[in-house]
Amino acid sequence: MLKGARALVVGIANEHSIAYGCAKAFREFGADLALTYLNDKAKPYVEPLARTLEAPIFLPLDFAQAGSLEAVFEHVTQVWGRLDIMVHSAAFAPKEDLQGGLLNCSAAGFATAMGVSCHSFIRMAKLAAPLMKEGGAMFAMTYHGADKVIPNYNVMGPVKAALECACRYLAFELGKQKIRVHAISPGPLKTRASSGLKDFDRLLDEATERAPLGELIDIMDVGYACAYLATPCARRITGGTIYVDGGTNIRA
Ligand SMILES: NC(=O)c1ccc[n+]([C@@H]2O[C@H](COP(=O)([O-])OP(=O)(O)OC[C@H]3O[C@@H](n4cnc5c(N)ncnc54)[C@H](O)[C@@H]3O)[C@@H](O)[C@H]2O)c1
């Protein structure tokens, strides 16, 4: 159902990345992919995956580097001239600011976390919207810690709350252009990013126990949800936070 669609997916670090599940699902549904990697250190892990997925566009992207995001969009504009799907699946906070509790998060750490994990999505949306000439779908990855207090999630709670809110405002502003914006809220998954959270294994155990469906999710669960939301079958769905967590979020 996505044959011929053009999808830019940001946030693949390795085969465990949520972004990789999204890219795989889009490809399975027939889309062509533009994929990015953070830097030269990350490239050897991402390049084989880009090859497997036959991505015609493969570029470095570091939100914190001036001009890096603009260069990606210049390239996408030159090669494709349009875009249908965009995924932002990236987050970062300095370790000392992430692990020290919200009270102890420094102003600089807060700004960095917000810049890389939230404002970068707004920047991407601004550059992608003119390319989504026939409408499109934008996705940002969030977590339930935006809405409820999850021990050790700390500064990422407020950052993800801002991201979910940004999705609502962008959905409102871009709706007239038939661009739909979704915050996707996966349950916990063992990835490079989640390994920075204290006691993450306990979170995984609790998620298994508490999920009405009784098991953890995998990256393809997230990928297929996004792929469906990108199809015309979901053409009237926008602005919400969509949980892919086996139902854990409904529990008190
Ligand atoms: N793993 C989980 O349990 C979980 C649950 C809910 C939401 N999420 C969210 O999913 C998203 C993807 O994380 P993941 O778990 O797949 O981990 P991951 O480590 O595989 O992906 C995180 C990505 O962020 C990218 N990134 C970090 N700093 C960047 C920068 N300055 N510029 C560009 N990219 C940058 C990394 O290169 C990496 O590819 C994140 O937003 C995360 O908060 C993760």
The ligand as an SDF file (V2000), in Angstrom:
LIG
                    3D

 44 48  0  0  0  0  0  0  0  0999 V2000
   13.8660    1.7960   23.3730 N   0  0  0  0  0  0  0  0  0  0  0  0
   12.8010    2.1450   24.0400 C   0  0  0  0  0  0  0  0  0  0  0  0
   12.4300    1.5010   25.0220 O   0  0  0  0  0  0  0  0  0  0  0  0
   11.9610    3.3140   23.5870 C   0  0  0  0  0  0  0  0  0  0  0  0
   10.6280    3.3990   24.0020 C   0  0  0  0  0  0  0  0  0  0  0  0
    9.8680    4.4890   23.6040 C   0  0  0  0  0  0  0  0  0  0  0  0
   10.4230    5.4680   22.7840 C   0  0  0  0  0  0  0  0  0  0  0  0
   11.7360    5.3430   22.3980 N   0  0  0  0  0  0  0  0  0  0  0  0
   12.2700    6.4030   21.5140 C   0  0  0  0  0  0  0  0  0  0  0  0
   12.5500    5.8330   20.2550 O   0  0  0  0  0  0  0  0  0  0  0  0
   13.5220    6.6450   19.5990 C   0  0  0  0  0  0  0  0  0  0  0  0
   14.6010    5.7440   19.0260 C   0  0  0  0  0  0  0  0  0  0  0  0
   15.3540    5.1510   20.0460 O   0  0  0  0  0  0  0  0  0  0  0  0
   15.7890    3.6160   20.0480 P   0  0  0  0  0  0  0  0  0  0  0  0
   15.3020    3.0390   21.3170 O   0  0  0  0  0  0  0  0  0  0  0  0
   15.4500    2.9790   18.7550 O   0  0  0  0  0  0  0  0  0  0  0  0
   17.3860    3.7170   20.2490 O   0  0  0  0  0  0  0  0  0  0  0  0
   18.5890    3.8310   19.1960 P   0  0  0  0  0  0  0  0  0  0  0  0
   19.7910    4.0830   20.0310 O   0  0  0  0  0  0  0  0  0  0  0  0
   18.6120    2.6690   18.2980 O   0  0  0  0  0  0  0  0  0  0  0  0
   18.1990    5.1170   18.3400 O   0  0  0  0  0  0  0  0  0  0  0  0
   18.4290    6.4260   18.8240 C   0  0  0  0  0  0  0  0  0  0  0  0
   18.9320    7.2170   17.6320 C   0  0  0  0  0  0  0  0  0  0  0  0
   19.0810    8.5850   17.9770 O   0  0  0  0  0  0  0  0  0  0  0  0
   20.1160    9.0680   17.1500 C   0  0  0  0  0  0  0  0  0  0  0  0
   20.6520   10.3400   17.6130 N   0  0  0  0  0  0  0  0  0  0  0  0
   21.1560   10.6510   18.8400 C   0  0  0  0  0  0  0  0  0  0  0  0
   21.6480   11.9070   18.8110 N   0  0  0  0  0  0  0  0  0  0  0  0
   21.4500   12.3880   17.5520 C   0  0  0  0  0  0  0  0  0  0  0  0
   21.7650   13.6040   16.8940 C   0  0  0  0  0  0  0  0  0  0  0  0
   22.4290   14.5940   17.5250 N   0  0  0  0  0  0  0  0  0  0  0  0
   21.4290   13.7540   15.6000 N   0  0  0  0  0  0  0  0  0  0  0  0
   20.7980   12.7670   14.9260 C   0  0  0  0  0  0  0  0  0  0  0  0
   20.4820   11.5750   15.4950 N   0  0  0  0  0  0  0  0  0  0  0  0
   20.8020   11.4020   16.7860 C   0  0  0  0  0  0  0  0  0  0  0  0
   21.1740    7.9580   17.2730 C   0  0  0  0  0  0  0  0  0  0  0  0
   22.1230    8.0730   16.2290 O   0  0  0  0  0  0  0  0  0  0  0  0
   20.3100    6.7330   17.1430 C   0  0  0  0  0  0  0  0  0  0  0  0
   20.2270    6.3060   15.8110 O   0  0  0  0  0  0  0  0  0  0  0  0
   13.9920    7.6640   20.6200 C   0  0  0  0  0  0  0  0  0  0  0  0
   13.2810    8.8790   20.4250 O   0  0  0  0  0  0  0  0  0  0  0  0
   13.5770    7.0310   21.9350 C   0  0  0  0  0  0  0  0  0  0  0  0
   13.3910    7.9920   22.9600 O   0  0  0  0  0  0  0  0  0  0  0  0
   12.5000    4.2920   22.7640 C   0  0  0  0  0  0  0  0  0  0  0  0
  1  2  1  0
  2  3  2  0
  2  4  1  0
  4  5  1  0
  4 44  2  0
  5  6  2  0
  6  7  1  0
  7  8  2  0
  8  9  1  0
  8 44  1  0
  9 10  1  0
  9 42  1  0
 10 11  1  0
 11 12  1  0
 11 40  1  0
 12 13  1  0
 13 14  1  0
 14 15  2  0
 14 16  1  0
 14 17  1  0
 17 18  1  0
 18 19  2  0
 18 20  1  0
 18 21  1  0
 21 22  1  0
 22 23  1  0
 23 24  1  0
 23 38  1  0
 24 25  1  0
 25 26  1  0
 25 36  1  0
 26 27  1  0
 26 35  1  0
 27 28  2  0
 28 29  1  0
 29 30  1  0
 29 35  2  0
 30 31  1  0
 30 32  2  0
 32 33  1  0
 33 34  2  0
 34 35  1  0
 36 37  1  0
 36 38  1  0
 38 39  1  0
 40 41  1  0
 40 42  1  0
 42 43  1  0
M  CHG  2   8   1  16  -1
M  END
$$$$
